[in-house]
Amino acid sequence: MAKKQKKFGLLLNGKFDYSIVIITLLLLSVGLIVLLSASAPKAISEESSSYEYFKRQSLFALLGIVCMIILSKMDYRILKIKSLRWLIYFITIGILVAVGLTGLEEGGGRRWIKILGFSFQPSEFAKVSLLVVFAGILSDAKENGKIKSIFSGFLTPIILLAPIAFTILILQNHFSATFIIAAIVCIQMFVVGTRLTYFVGAGGIGGIALAVYLMISSASSEGEDFRFDRIQTWLNPEADFIGKGWQINQSLFAIGSGGMFGLGLGNSKQKYLYLPEPQNDFIFSVLAEELGFFGSVLVILLFMLFIWRGVVIAMKAQDIFGSLIAIGVTTMIGLQAVINLAVVTNTIPVTGMPLPFFSYGGSAMIANLMAIGLLLSVSRNSKANSN
């Protein structure tokens, strides 16, 4: 007799993972405090009020918390319904294409749309919607603990990922978002049991395609492709100290100036228009300058605890769909934090990767908190709650 499938409803009433909530609120609180300090000089020079960025970010945080609470109560298994997830997939593609063709252009890319006076970045929300979509696709590909076929467990996700990657990378010129979405899907595929040999082959093809894209991009800009410039600056940041190496050198100055316990909250010197956009991708540099090695390590430990609890939730989930959502959310936030910290310390070349819950940006803030809501929903349906 076939095993009766467990029914699910609209809401979940089990206990959620309190540690994730505590870690998230701690990161969010520290992030807002550091943002207030880091953004003050720029806010005064642009808006005549040192609180402008802080007020906007606080509003986005409140909206995000509301979304987090709603999604944490929702039964995530509803999203596994095929018709719903295909609808999410095609709506996501449609919005991304529309933004790539008609969106606001800034910094060499079309990534924003303006609604009610606020600029939003749909690619941030695409990270959340697509991790759910691919979690559903890959959970369907598994049967009796094994992947049904190479087509369902590997080729189908790659084929569906290709137009997303093309849209974000080519139309929006947004490499970092493309990388994060691709990484989420690849890690979900690995967790579900896709063979490593498939990744090696796909990685080779992807590497060749990326190399061709970079060469074409370089040729179209008369050899002045900014990605190659970033690699050269990473290898030798002092070569063009007051030019292309200015940002990373100021970041390293800020981190080095912090010492063991920092200069004190609000006392950063590099934020006074030395470090470009201190409220965004390089906000950790200001944090390190003001709170020192001790404060920096505490923040890093919070992100490590988040990753650990996310993996625990994935392991305790009652179904593979929930596990893949939890892994997707953990990868999305954890990997962005790792890459951002690597960038500000010049461990890897500069890329536009925000630090979750710290960097200024309404789209990223709301999307990250929505993802946390999904993670909490999965934790409500854990094996512990079923006992």
Phi, psi and omega per residue, in radians:
M1 nan 2.409 -3.136
A2 -1.177 2.514 -3.136
K3 -1.235 2.265 -3.106
K4 -1.217 2.230 -3.110
Q5 -1.311 2.366 -3.128
K6 -1.200 2.279 -3.123
K7 -1.340 2.728 3.059
F8 -2.429 2.716 -3.112
G9 -2.037 -2.779 -3.108
L10 -1.414 -0.593 -3.055
L11 -2.139 2.706 3.041
L12 -1.988 2.465 -3.099
N13 -2.047 0.040 3.140
G14 -1.206 2.949 3.119
K15 -1.273 2.407 3.091
F16 -1.647 2.976 -3.116
D17 -1.364 1.801 -3.085
Y18 -1.142 -0.529 -3.108
S19 -1.113 -0.655 3.101
I20 -1.112 -0.712 3.126
V21 -1.111 -0.796 -3.135
I22 -1.093 -0.809 3.140
I23 -1.080 -0.770 -3.131
T24 -1.092 -0.797 -3.125
L25 -1.165 -0.606 3.079
L26 -1.151 -0.810 3.101
L27 -1.069 -0.745 -3.131
L28 -1.127 -0.752 -3.118
S29 -1.147 -0.845 3.114
V30 -1.105 -0.689 3.137
G31 -1.059 -0.742 -3.141
L32 -1.190 -0.669 3.124
I33 -1.133 -0.806 3.141
V34 -1.157 -0.666 3.108
L35 -1.074 -0.709 3.122
L36 -1.023 -0.737 3.132
S37 -1.250 -0.842 -3.040
A38 -1.153 -0.589 -3.036
S39 -1.581 -0.190 -3.021
A40 -0.983 -0.885 -3.118
P41 -1.065 -0.770 -3.131
K42 -1.163 -0.674 3.122
A43 -1.107 -0.705 3.120
I44 -1.139 -0.731 -3.105
S45 -1.218 -0.448 -3.091
E46 -1.806 -0.685 -2.974
E47 -2.044 -0.089 -3.102
S48 1.144 0.230 3.065
S49 -2.439 2.177 -3.089
S50 -1.236 -0.210 -3.080
Y51 -1.683 0.016 -2.971
E52 -1.046 -0.920 -3.138
Y53 -1.105 -0.699 -3.137
F54 -1.087 -0.756 -3.126
K55 -1.120 -0.758 3.123
R56 -1.121 -0.794 -3.108
Q57 -1.137 -0.622 3.098
S58 -1.118 -0.682 3.096
L59 -1.116 -0.781 3.112
F60 -1.099 -0.660 3.127
A61 -1.121 -0.716 3.111
L62 -1.119 -0.762 3.092
L63 -1.083 -0.709 3.129
G64 -1.128 -0.690 3.126
I65 -1.129 -0.692 3.077
V66 -1.048 -0.807 3.104
C67 -1.089 -0.692 3.130
M68 -1.073 -0.784 -3.127
I69 -1.107 -0.774 -3.134
I70 -1.086 -0.842 -3.107
L71 -1.204 -0.523 3.123
S72 -1.171 -0.487 3.112
K73 -1.492 -0.412 -3.105
M74 -1.261 2.486 3.051
D75 -1.324 1.910 -3.060
Y76 -1.041 -0.389 -3.094
R77 -1.160 -0.302 3.043
I78 -1.037 -0.607 -3.084
L79 -1.241 -0.151 3.113
K80 -1.434 -0.217 3.103
I81 -1.014 2.147 -2.985
K82 -0.996 -0.808 -3.102
S83 -1.074 -0.635 -3.121
L84 -1.242 -0.775 -3.100
R85 -1.246 -0.551 3.049
W86 -1.183 -0.631 3.075
L87 -1.085 -0.769 3.109
I88 -1.066 -0.746 -3.112
Y89 -1.062 -0.880 -3.069
F90 -1.274 -0.573 3.043
I91 -1.127 -0.729 3.115
T92 -1.052 -0.824 3.111
I93 -1.067 -0.772 -3.120
G94 -1.045 -0.774 3.138
I95 -1.162 -0.756 -3.133
L96 -1.093 -0.715 3.106
V97 -1.139 -0.775 -3.141
A98 -1.046 -0.732 3.123
V99 -1.168 -0.733 -3.141
G100 -1.099 -0.501 -3.113
L101 -1.639 -0.607 -3.006
T102 -2.219 0.035 -3.057
G103 -1.270 3.078 3.124
L104 -1.273 2.346 -3.129
E105 -1.720 2.275 3.129
E106 -2.734 2.342 3.110
G107 1.117 0.502 3.088
G108 1.488 0.161 3.137
G109 -2.495 2.678 3.045
R110 -1.796 1.686 -3.028
R111 -2.235 -0.053 -2.981
W112 -2.162 2.602 2.940
I113 -2.202 2.655 -3.092
K114 -1.919 2.184 3.124
I115 -2.319 2.157 3.116
L116 0.929 0.658 3.096
G117 1.480 -0.097 3.129
F118 -1.893 2.459 3.092
S119 -1.610 2.286 3.136
F120 -2.113 2.621 -3.123
Q121 -1.982 1.691 -3.063
P122 -1.022 -0.463 -3.130
S123 -1.094 -0.457 3.083
E124 -1.167 -0.729 3.121
F125 -1.304 -0.461 3.085
A126 -1.088 -0.593 3.105
K127 -1.011 -0.736 -3.106
V128 -1.262 -0.851 -3.082
S129 -1.123 -0.679 -3.074
L130 -1.317 -0.545 3.085
L131 -1.139 -0.545 3.069
V132 -1.262 -0.793 -3.140
V133 -1.016 -0.858 -3.092
F134 -1.280 -0.456 3.016
A135 -1.098 -0.700 3.104
G136 -1.175 -0.768 -3.135
I137 -1.084 -0.782 -3.087
L138 -1.316 -0.538 3.077
S139 -1.190 -0.581 3.071
D140 -1.220 -0.440 -3.090
A141 -1.361 -0.174 -3.084
K142 -1.803 2.352 -3.130
E143 -2.508 2.246 -3.120
N144 0.945 0.678 3.079
G145 1.394 0.071 -3.122
K146 -2.321 2.715 3.042
I147 -1.209 2.300 -3.101
K148 -1.060 -0.834 -3.089
S149 -2.794 2.879 3.078
I150 -1.092 -0.518 -3.133
F151 -1.188 -0.882 -3.076
S152 -1.297 -0.572 -3.055
G153 -1.642 -0.177 -3.091
F154 -2.428 -0.991 -3.053
L155 -1.146 -0.747 -3.136
T156 -1.059 -0.872 3.091
P157 -1.042 -0.691 -3.135
I158 -1.150 -0.752 3.134
I159 -1.090 -0.724 -3.128
L160 -1.297 -0.467 3.119
L161 -1.326 -0.531 -3.043
A162 -0.964 -0.888 -3.137
P163 -1.139 -0.529 3.073
I164 -1.131 -0.845 -3.136
A165 -1.087 -0.739 3.129
F166 -1.071 -0.804 -3.088
T167 -1.094 -0.832 -3.074
I168 -1.291 -0.695 -3.064
L169 -1.353 -0.803 -3.049
I170 -1.493 -0.901 -3.068
L171 -1.312 -0.669 -3.093
Q172 -1.744 -0.212 -3.125
N173 0.958 0.863 -3.047
H174 -2.172 1.487 -3.054
F175 -1.177 -0.740 -3.046
S176 -1.101 -0.719 3.110
A177 -1.153 -0.702 3.098
T178 -1.038 -0.775 -3.121
F179 -1.101 -0.793 -3.098
I180 -1.112 -0.791 -3.139
I181 -1.101 -0.770 3.113
A182 -1.095 -0.701 3.136
A183 -1.135 -0.724 3.109
I184 -1.017 -0.869 -3.106
V185 -1.119 -0.741 -3.133
C186 -1.106 -0.732 3.131
I187 -1.199 -0.651 3.049
Q188 -1.079 -0.722 3.107
M189 -1.109 -0.727 3.129
F190 -1.107 -0.760 -3.125
V191 -1.116 -0.655 -3.094
V192 -1.313 -0.252 3.042
G193 2.004 0.250 3.104
T194 -1.158 2.415 -3.064
R195 -1.155 2.502 3.139
L196 -1.117 -0.548 -3.129
T197 -1.084 -0.550 3.103
Y198 -1.147 -0.694 -3.132
F199 -1.163 -0.645 3.130
V200 -1.069 -0.815 3.116
G201 -1.106 -0.795 3.134
A202 -1.147 -0.636 3.116
G203 -1.109 -0.681 3.100
G204 -1.115 -0.782 3.120
I205 -1.137 -0.755 3.129
G206 -1.121 -0.658 3.114
G207 -1.117 -0.727 3.108
I208 -1.129 -0.779 3.139
A209 -1.081 -0.714 3.132
L210 -1.161 -0.697 3.122
A211 -1.096 -0.734 3.106
V212 -1.103 -0.750 3.132
Y213 -1.071 -0.762 -3.132
L214 -1.145 -0.656 3.121
M215 -1.175 -0.738 3.115
I216 -1.133 -0.741 3.129
S217 -1.086 -0.723 3.135
S218 -1.145 -0.759 -3.123
A219 -1.150 -0.649 -3.112
S220 -1.225 -0.366 3.131
S221 -1.885 0.444 3.074
E222 0.987 0.760 3.051
G223 1.320 0.158 -3.100
E224 -1.881 0.664 -3.116
D225 -1.127 2.253 -3.033
F226 -1.204 -0.415 -3.136
R227 -1.196 -0.696 3.075
F228 -1.167 -0.641 3.100
D229 -1.077 -0.684 -3.131
R230 -1.159 -0.661 3.112
I231 -1.151 -0.752 3.125
Q232 -1.117 -0.705 3.116
T233 -1.150 -0.673 3.114
W234 -1.084 -0.729 -3.115
L235 -1.227 -0.569 -3.118
N236 -2.561 1.335 -3.059
P237 -1.113 -0.390 -3.115
E238 -1.441 -0.206 -3.060
A239 -1.074 -0.695 3.117
D240 -2.216 1.211 -2.935
F241 -1.022 -0.819 -3.068
I242 -1.646 0.100 3.115
G243 -1.961 -1.920 -3.068
K244 -1.194 -0.415 -3.138
G245 -1.583 0.040 -3.056
W246 -1.028 -0.868 -3.034
Q247 -1.089 -0.856 -3.089
I248 -1.220 -0.594 3.094
N249 -1.160 -0.708 3.091
Q250 -1.157 -0.594 3.090
S251 -1.108 -0.801 -3.139
L252 -1.156 -0.631 3.055
F253 -1.050 -0.791 -3.110
A254 -1.081 -0.824 -3.120
I255 -1.116 -0.764 -3.133
G256 -1.165 -0.544 -3.104
S257 -1.268 -0.330 -3.061
G258 -1.232 -0.471 -3.130
G259 1.061 -2.593 -3.071
M260 -1.367 -0.766 -3.047
F261 -2.087 0.067 3.031
G262 1.470 2.995 3.137
L263 -1.473 -0.152 -3.101
G264 1.866 2.532 -3.114
L265 -1.041 2.182 -3.135
G266 1.620 -0.090 -3.021
N267 -1.776 0.242 3.098
S268 -1.086 2.439 3.077
K269 -1.702 -0.569 -3.080
Q270 -1.187 -0.399 -3.123
K271 -1.240 -0.261 -3.124
Y272 -1.402 1.096 3.029
L273 1.139 0.249 2.974
Y274 -1.475 -0.846 3.119
L275 -1.546 1.969 -3.113
P276 -1.060 2.365 3.085
E277 0.856 1.014 -3.093
P278 -1.155 -0.294 -3.129
Q279 -1.495 -0.105 -3.076
N280 -1.866 -2.063 -2.995
D281 -1.123 -0.417 -3.080
F282 -1.867 0.479 -3.126
I283 -1.188 -0.482 3.124
F284 -1.126 -0.512 3.102
S285 -1.099 -0.717 3.098
V286 -1.168 -0.720 3.105
L287 -1.019 -0.804 -3.122
A288 -1.133 -0.618 3.137
E289 -1.216 -0.673 -3.059
E290 -1.532 -0.589 -3.081
L291 -1.886 -0.138 3.046
G292 1.257 -2.981 -3.133
F293 -1.048 -0.722 -3.100
F294 -1.069 -0.878 3.134
G295 -1.137 -0.666 3.135
S296 -1.093 -0.762 -3.139
V297 -1.127 -0.677 3.111
L298 -1.063 -0.750 3.119
V299 -1.145 -0.756 3.114
I300 -1.075 -0.700 3.107
L301 -1.102 -0.645 3.095
L302 -1.085 -0.737 3.096
F303 -1.162 -0.658 3.097
M304 -1.130 -0.696 3.084
L305 -1.127 -0.669 3.101
F306 -1.065 -0.816 3.141
I307 -1.063 -0.760 3.138
W308 -1.068 -0.830 -3.127
R309 -1.166 -0.602 3.096
G310 -1.097 -0.722 3.105
V311 -1.162 -0.690 3.115
V312 -1.076 -0.769 3.119
I313 -1.077 -0.723 3.108
A314 -1.068 -0.709 -3.119
M315 -1.233 -0.511 -3.087
K316 -1.618 -0.096 -3.132
A317 -1.095 2.563 -3.065
Q318 -1.437 -0.212 3.141
D319 -2.450 2.746 -3.105
I320 -1.137 -0.544 3.103
F321 -1.071 -0.816 3.108
G322 -1.115 -0.702 3.116
S323 -1.063 -0.739 -3.109
L324 -1.226 -0.596 3.051
I325 -1.125 -0.805 -3.131
A326 -1.078 -0.745 3.104
I327 -1.133 -0.685 3.121
G328 -1.094 -0.786 3.127
V329 -1.145 -0.766 3.134
T330 -1.075 -0.735 3.105
T331 -1.140 -0.776 -3.094
M332 -0.996 -0.862 -3.077
I333 -1.442 -0.760 -3.112
G334 -1.131 -0.756 -3.112
L335 -1.192 -0.660 3.086
Q336 -1.086 -0.702 3.122
A337 -1.130 -0.780 -3.129
V338 -1.077 -0.802 -3.105
I339 -1.160 -0.738 3.126
N340 -1.053 -0.784 3.138
L341 -1.139 -0.617 3.103
A342 -1.190 -0.630 -3.137
V343 -1.177 -0.872 -3.040
V344 -1.181 -0.346 3.094
T345 -1.726 0.121 3.129
N346 1.080 0.499 3.055
T347 -1.319 -0.567 3.049
I348 -2.322 2.862 3.126
P349 -1.062 2.698 -3.139
V350 -1.094 2.302 3.018
T351 -2.500 2.696 -3.061
G352 -1.362 1.290 -3.125
M353 -2.021 1.972 -3.136
P354 -1.284 2.752 3.044
L355 -1.599 2.014 -3.075
P356 -0.924 2.334 3.099
F357 1.266 -0.041 3.139
F358 -2.023 -0.950 -3.076
S359 -1.109 2.491 3.127
Y360 -1.191 2.345 3.110
G361 2.775 2.028 -3.093
G362 -1.200 -0.717 -3.109
S363 -1.076 -0.831 -3.127
A364 -1.122 -0.720 -3.118
M365 -1.083 -0.867 -3.113
I366 -1.156 -0.748 -3.138
A367 -1.092 -0.737 3.132
N368 -1.107 -0.724 -3.134
L369 -1.260 -0.558 3.010
M370 -1.090 -0.731 3.116
A371 -1.095 -0.698 3.090
I372 -1.084 -0.665 3.091
G373 -1.038 -0.744 3.085
L374 -1.111 -0.704 3.126
L375 -1.096 -0.712 3.106
L376 -1.173 -0.625 3.086
S377 -1.081 -0.760 3.097
V378 -1.087 -0.694 -3.119
S379 -1.149 -0.485 3.096
R380 -1.153 -0.471 -3.107
N381 -1.818 0.552 -3.106
S382 -1.331 2.919 3.115
K383 -1.100 -0.551 3.140
A384 -1.107 -0.677 -3.124
N385 -1.283 -0.341 -3.118
S386 -1.498 -0.223 -3.110
N387 -1.396 nan nan
